[in-house]
Amino acid sequence: MPAFELVVVGSGGGPDETNLSAYLLKPYEAAWEDGILALEAGSAQGALNRLLQQNPLLFNSRGDSVSKIYTASEIYSFVRCFLITHAHLDHVNGLVLSAGSMKGPRKRIYATKHTLDDLETVFSDRIWPNLASWNEEDEEHKLLYSTLFIDSKYKLVYPGISIRTLCLNHGHNAHGEYESVAFFIRHDVHNREFLFFGDVEPDSVATNPQSINVWRAAAPKIPQKLSTIFIECSWPIGRTDDTLFGHLNPEHLVDELTTLATEVVKFRKEEQSGTRTRPARKKQRRNPISQEDLVGALDGLRVYVMHCKDDLSSDANEPMRDVIVSQVRTLLEVKRLGAQISAVEQGSRIEI
């Protein structure tokens, strides 16, 4: 039985402002009106309103004897918190624009301190009215800043749902290295989780590789506890490293998945040999991992590719997400890692 259900309000990485990173999540067994977690908020009520015009039953629960039709405003009134990976506009634009019109109870914004500080510069009564506060007792502000820490602990963010936050590289700018995060999102009752990436620079390009820490944390859980990953791939094949701007292309995404497969094989070999449970008296020589060892290492894993950047200057009939996913699949076929690759599409509903 699935642990979560997710609706894709927006999955693109720009420049189409009507389809930006935004996902609505709930426990599978719960109703949407029981409470929703928002993963990112690049798009929000406007985009959802258009999706509901196309599919009024998008949030109709399976098995309902009577169809439920919600407005975009009603759906966002059910949101209890936002999980934000970083404060770039394609991840927070909808949160900002909708902040003054969101109904329902006060909503927390969960993010790292530097991301919340960045958001505070937007909610400053200059770029946008100040609609968020750090004060738990301040009911006049509809949004409440809540800090996430980079550590090994899971934090309860919703009844029965906890998250662990790990740091990612997302390129650099005039102020130095810029960081995003990845979330391990866990259903505490079922002990099932999935991995959701913010924007990420490949470790092979980064000055200080950090994605490796995410892969090492994920490896022991694949595929029994963790069988789904959402990860960006913004550009198609051929994008050079100096023009990635802190993002992945198919070559680098396959390299990252190969790193994950390597960590999975290492973990399984250590488990099988018992070296993970023996006291380490001296440094053990590790057997190298071969390409044959990696075959099938990611069987049972679904990888959803998101944040593909549309080429609005092209007359191509095929959406960029389909181009990129096809390229990733072709590269992965050679390695035979076993992961199933799919594109995330705006308006879709995904069981996890």
QUICORFEN-V441805 format. One record per residue. RES is the residue in one letter. OMEGA is omega as a letter, one per 30 degrees, with the letter a starting at -180 (none if undefined). BURIAL is 1 if it has 9 or more other C-alpha atoms within 8 Angstrom, else 0. Layout:
res-><RES RES>
omega-><OMEGA OMEGA>
burial-><BURIAL BURIAL>
This chain:
res-><M P A F E L V V V G S G G G P D E T N L S A Y L L K P Y E A A W E D G I L A L E A G S A Q G A L N R L L Q Q N P L L F N S R G D S V S K I Y T A S E I Y S F V R C F L I T H A H L D H V N G L V L S A G S M K G P R K R I Y A T K H T L D D L E T V F S D R I W P N L A S W N E E D E E H K L L Y S T L F I D S K Y K L V Y P G I S I R T L C L N H G H N A H G E Y E S V A F F I R H D V H N R E F L F F G D V E P D S V A T N P Q S I N V W R A A A P K I P Q K L S T I F I E C S W P I G R T D D T L F G H L N P E H L V D E L T T L A T E V V K F R K E E Q S G T R T R P A R K K Q R R N P I S Q E D L V G A L D G L R V Y V M H C K D D L S S D A N E P M R D V I V S Q V R T L L E V K R L G A Q I S A V E Q G S R I E I>
omega-><l l a l a l a l l a a l a f l a l a a a l a l a l l a a a l a a l l a l l l a a l l a a a l a l l l a l l a a a a a l a l l l l l l l l a l l l l a a l l a l l l l a a l a l a a l a a a l a a a a a a a l l a l a l l l l l a a l l l l l a l l l a a l l l l a a a a l a l a a a a l a a a l l a l a l a a a l a l a a a l l l l l a l a l l l l a l a a l l l a l l l l l a a l a a a a l a l a a a l l a l l l a l a l a a a l l l l a l l a a a a a f a a a a a l l a a l a a l l l l a a a l l a l a l l a l a l l l l l l l l l l l l a l a a l l l a a a a l a l l a l l a a l a l a l a l l l a a l a a l l a l l l a a l l a a l a l a l a a a l a a a l a a l l l l a l a l a a l a l a l a l l l a l l a l a l a none>
burial-><0 0 1 1 1 1 1 1 1 1 1 1 1 1 0 1 0 0 1 1 1 1 1 1 1 1 1 1 0 0 1 1 0 0 1 1 1 1 1 1 1 1 1 1 1 1 1 1 1 0 1 1 0 0 0 1 1 0 1 1 0 0 0 0 0 0 0 0 0 0 0 1 1 1 1 1 1 1 1 1 1 1 1 1 1 1 1 0 0 1 1 1 1 1 1 1 0 1 1 0 0 1 0 0 0 1 1 1 1 1 1 1 1 0 1 1 0 1 1 1 0 1 1 1 0 0 0 1 0 0 1 1 1 0 0 0 0 0 0 0 1 1 1 1 1 1 1 1 0 1 0 0 0 0 0 1 0 0 0 0 1 1 1 1 1 1 1 1 1 1 1 1 0 0 0 0 1 1 1 1 1 1 1 1 1 1 1 1 0 0 0 1 1 1 1 1 1 1 1 1 1 1 1 0 0 1 0 0 1 1 1 1 0 1 1 1 0 1 1 1 0 1 1 0 1 1 1 1 1 1 1 1 1 1 1 1 1 0 1 0 0 0 0 1 1 1 1 1 1 1 1 1 1 1 0 1 0 1 1 1 1 1 1 1 1 1 1 1 0 1 1 0 0 0 0 0 0 0 0 0 0 0 0 0 0 0 0 0 1 0 0 0 0 1 1 1 1 1 1 1 1 1 1 1 1 1 1 1 1 1 0 0 0 0 0 0 0 0 0 1 1 1 1 1 1 0 1 1 1 0 1 1 0 0 1 1 1 1 1 1 1 1 1 1 0 1 1 0 1 0 1 1>
